[in-house]
Amino acid sequence: MKTETTTGMNRTGMDMSPIDAKEVIAGATVMPPSSAGDESAIANVLAHYARRDERVGTMPPPGTLKGAVKTALQALKGEAPLVLLDKLGERLAFERAGSRLWKAVLAKFDALGSFEGGPTREEIEQIYRDESDHFLMVATVIRHLGADPTAETPLADVHGVASCGLIKVVTDPRTNLADALEAMLVAELTDNDAWDVLIDLVQGLNDPNIVAQFQAARAAEARHLMQVRTWIKASLQARADGNGMMASA
């Protein structure tokens, strides 16, 4: 089986053809740019659209924020309730994506097996269950606060787009388990920091139960991050030793 260190038909480097490389360099010096100006024109276009009064999304109207439920948010001042609900929407979207990502990692494991020092199937399954539990927990908290967990908030949109690259890596049939874990490291780093921010925000609710649930989720994510880091180090060592991917026992 080919691995990342198997020499193949990669011809992307200029050193593959020194003669042609010289011609390319010479051509770059004599051929004028295809258009006048510099990168400032592109920057101006980006700035023009960035200044438009338009966001990736909007917060849904707080139609259900009333009665006893509203009491949970009344300790937050100004725009803080909507900021919290937006962040909760983001966590909900990210945990949903995280559970699907780990499910895809599990499929990669079933197809290719693991490597020395790599994850077991049970370990991947446990992380998947943790992510699913976090998703359901956040949805319950959102409903408790009187909001709609099915609504897509602006930050949920942002993080949904940001995770698209991770999904492409994990589900690409050309990537192996180690590649998928490299992508999951990005996800877990984001997950850990996002929980820290959310815990700070919910402190203002004066609801110890919600804070405790979020802290437990943060602790679980810290374990996930430690595991993924350990597995990635093991995968690099396995490659260096020439073991590559091998069937899991």
C-alpha positions as CSV (number, residue, x, y, z in Angstrom):
1,M,0.0,0.0,0.0
2,K,1.3,3.4,-0.9
3,T,1.9,5.9,1.9
4,E,2.6,9.6,2.0
5,T,6.4,8.9,1.8
6,T,6.1,6.6,-1.2
7,T,7.9,8.2,-4.2
8,G,5.5,8.5,-7.0
9,M,4.6,10.7,-10.1
10,N,4.6,14.0,-8.3
11,R,5.9,16.5,-10.9
12,T,4.9,19.7,-9.2
13,G,8.4,20.9,-8.4
14,M,10.4,23.0,-10.8
15,D,13.5,20.9,-9.9
16,M,12.0,18.0,-11.9
17,S,13.0,19.8,-15.1
18,P,15.9,22.3,-14.6
19,I,15.9,23.3,-18.3
20,D,12.2,24.1,-18.3
21,A,12.6,25.9,-15.0
22,K,15.0,28.3,-16.5
23,E,12.6,29.1,-19.4
24,V,9.7,29.6,-16.9
25,I,11.8,32.1,-14.9
26,A,13.0,33.9,-18.1
27,G,9.4,34.1,-19.4
28,A,8.2,35.6,-16.1
29,T,10.8,38.4,-16.4
30,V,9.9,39.4,-20.0
31,M,6.2,38.9,-20.2
32,P,4.2,41.8,-18.8
33,P,1.3,41.2,-16.4
34,S,-2.0,40.4,-18.0
35,S,-3.6,43.5,-16.5
36,A,-2.4,46.9,-15.3
37,G,-2.1,47.7,-11.6
38,D,-1.4,45.7,-8.5
39,E,-3.2,43.8,-5.8
40,S,-4.8,47.1,-4.5
41,A,-7.7,46.7,-7.1
42,I,-8.6,43.3,-5.5
43,A,-8.3,44.8,-2.1
44,N,-10.7,47.6,-3.1
45,V,-13.3,45.2,-4.3
46,L,-13.1,43.2,-1.1
47,A,-13.4,46.3,1.0
48,H,-16.4,47.5,-1.1
49,Y,-18.3,44.3,-0.3
50,A,-17.1,44.2,3.3
51,R,-18.6,47.6,3.9
52,R,-22.1,46.5,2.8
53,D,-24.7,46.4,5.5
54,E,-25.2,42.7,5.1
55,R,-24.3,39.8,7.4
56,V,-24.1,36.1,6.7
57,G,-27.3,35.7,8.8
58,T,-29.5,37.3,11.4
59,M,-30.8,36.3,14.7
60,P,-34.3,34.9,14.8
61,P,-37.0,37.0,16.5
62,P,-37.2,36.1,20.2
63,G,-40.8,35.0,19.9
64,T,-40.6,32.5,22.7
65,L,-38.5,34.5,25.1
66,K,-41.3,35.2,27.6
67,G,-42.7,34.3,31.0
68,A,-40.7,32.3,33.4
69,V,-38.1,31.3,30.8
70,K,-37.2,35.0,30.2
71,T,-36.1,35.2,33.8
72,A,-33.0,33.1,33.0
73,L,-31.8,35.8,30.6
74,Q,-32.8,38.9,32.5
75,A,-29.5,39.0,34.4
76,L,-27.7,39.7,31.0
77,K,-27.7,43.3,30.0
78,G,-27.9,45.0,26.6
79,E,-27.3,42.7,23.6
80,A,-25.8,40.0,25.8
81,P,-28.8,37.6,25.6
82,L,-28.6,37.6,21.8
83,V,-24.8,37.3,21.8
84,L,-25.2,34.2,24.1
85,L,-27.9,32.7,21.9
86,D,-25.8,33.3,18.8
87,K,-22.8,31.5,20.4
88,L,-25.0,28.7,21.6
89,G,-26.3,28.3,18.0
90,E,-22.6,28.1,16.9
91,R,-21.8,25.5,19.4
92,L,-24.9,23.5,18.4
93,A,-23.8,23.6,14.7
94,F,-20.2,22.7,15.5
95,E,-21.0,19.8,17.8
96,R,-23.4,18.4,15.1
97,A,-20.6,18.7,12.5
98,G,-18.1,17.3,15.0
99,S,-20.3,14.2,15.5
100,R,-20.6,13.7,11.8
101,L,-16.8,14.2,11.3
102,W,-16.0,11.5,13.9
103,K,-18.5,9.2,12.3
104,A,-16.6,9.6,9.1
105,V,-13.3,9.0,10.9
106,L,-14.8,5.8,12.2
107,A,-15.7,4.7,8.6
108,K,-12.0,5.5,7.7
109,F,-10.9,3.3,10.5
110,D,-13.2,0.4,9.4
111,A,-11.8,0.6,5.9
112,L,-8.1,1.0,6.6
113,G,-7.5,0.0,10.2
114,S,-5.2,1.8,12.6
115,F,-1.5,2.1,13.2
116,E,0.9,1.4,16.1
117,G,-0.1,3.8,18.9
118,G,-3.2,4.9,17.0
119,P,-6.8,4.9,18.1
120,T,-8.9,1.9,18.7
121,R,-12.4,1.7,17.3
122,E,-13.8,2.0,20.9
123,E,-11.9,5.2,21.4
124,I,-13.2,6.8,18.3
125,E,-16.7,5.6,19.1
126,Q,-16.5,7.2,22.5
127,I,-15.5,10.6,21.1
128,Y,-18.4,10.3,18.6
129,R,-20.8,9.7,21.5
130,D,-19.4,12.6,23.5
131,E,-19.9,15.0,20.5
132,S,-23.4,13.7,20.0
133,D,-24.2,14.2,23.7
134,H,-22.8,17.7,23.6
135,F,-25.1,18.5,20.7
136,L,-28.1,17.3,22.5
137,M,-27.1,19.1,25.7
138,V,-26.7,22.4,23.9
139,A,-30.0,22.0,22.2
140,T,-31.7,21.4,25.5
141,V,-30.1,24.5,27.0
142,I,-31.2,26.6,24.0
143,R,-34.8,25.3,24.5
144,H,-34.6,26.0,28.2
145,L,-33.7,29.6,27.5
146,G,-36.7,30.0,25.3
147,A,-35.0,29.9,21.9
148,D,-35.4,27.6,19.0
149,P,-32.5,25.1,18.6
150,T,-33.5,24.5,14.9
151,A,-32.7,28.1,14.0
152,E,-29.5,28.9,12.1
153,T,-27.7,31.8,13.8
154,P,-25.0,34.0,12.2
155,L,-22.1,32.3,14.0
156,A,-23.6,28.9,13.1
157,D,-23.3,29.9,9.5
158,V,-19.7,31.1,9.9
159,H,-18.6,27.9,11.6
160,G,-20.5,25.8,9.1
161,V,-18.6,27.3,6.3
162,A,-15.3,27.1,8.2
163,S,-15.7,23.3,8.8
164,C,-16.3,22.5,5.1
165,G,-12.6,22.0,4.5
166,L,-12.4,19.6,7.4
167,I,-15.3,17.5,6.0
168,K,-13.5,17.4,2.6
169,V,-10.3,16.0,4.2
170,V,-12.0,13.4,6.3
171,T,-14.3,12.1,3.6
172,D,-11.8,12.2,0.7
173,P,-11.3,8.6,-0.4
174,R,-7.6,9.4,-1.0
175,T,-6.9,10.2,2.7
176,N,-6.1,7.7,5.4
177,L,-6.8,7.6,9.1
178,A,-3.7,9.7,9.9
179,D,-4.8,12.4,7.4
180,A,-8.3,12.5,9.0
181,L,-6.8,12.9,12.4
182,E,-4.8,15.9,11.2
183,A,-8.0,17.5,10.2
184,M,-9.7,16.6,13.5
185,L,-6.8,18.3,15.4
186,V,-8.0,21.6,13.8
187,A,-11.6,20.8,14.9
188,E,-10.6,19.9,18.5
189,L,-8.5,23.0,18.9
190,T,-11.4,25.2,17.8
191,D,-13.8,23.2,20.0
192,N,-11.7,23.7,23.1
193,D,-11.4,27.4,22.7
194,A,-15.0,27.9,21.8
195,W,-16.2,26.1,25.0
196,D,-13.9,28.4,27.1
197,V,-15.7,31.5,25.6
198,L,-19.1,30.0,26.0
199,I,-18.5,29.1,29.7
200,D,-17.5,32.7,30.3
201,L,-20.7,33.9,28.7
202,V,-23.0,31.6,30.7
203,Q,-21.5,32.7,34.0
204,G,-23.8,35.8,33.8
205,L,-26.9,33.5,33.8
206,N,-26.4,32.7,37.5
207,D,-27.4,29.1,36.6
208,P,-24.9,26.7,38.2
209,N,-26.4,23.7,36.4
210,I,-25.7,25.1,32.9
211,V,-22.2,26.1,33.9
212,A,-21.5,22.6,35.3
213,Q,-22.8,21.0,32.1
214,F,-20.6,23.2,29.9
215,Q,-17.5,22.6,32.1
216,A,-18.0,18.9,31.8
217,A,-18.2,19.2,28.0
218,R,-15.0,21.3,28.1
219,A,-13.2,18.6,30.1
220,A,-14.3,16.0,27.6
221,E,-13.0,18.1,24.7
222,A,-9.7,18.5,26.5
223,R,-9.4,14.7,26.6
224,H,-10.3,14.5,22.9
225,L,-7.6,17.0,22.1
226,M,-5.0,15.2,24.1
227,Q,-5.9,11.9,22.4
228,V,-5.7,13.3,18.9
229,R,-2.4,14.9,19.6
230,T,-1.0,11.6,20.9
231,W,-2.4,9.7,17.9
232,I,-0.8,12.1,15.4
233,K,2.6,11.8,17.1
234,A,2.2,8.1,16.9
235,S,1.3,8.2,13.2
236,L,4.4,10.3,12.4
237,Q,6.6,7.9,14.3
238,A,5.0,4.9,12.5
239,R,5.7,6.6,9.1
240,A,9.3,7.4,10.2
241,D,9.8,3.7,11.2
242,G,8.4,2.6,7.8
243,N,5.3,0.8,9.4
244,G,2.7,3.0,7.7
245,M,-1.0,2.0,8.1
246,M,-1.7,-1.5,9.3
247,A,-4.8,-3.5,10.2
248,S,-6.0,-2.9,13.8
249,A,-6.1,-5.9,16.0
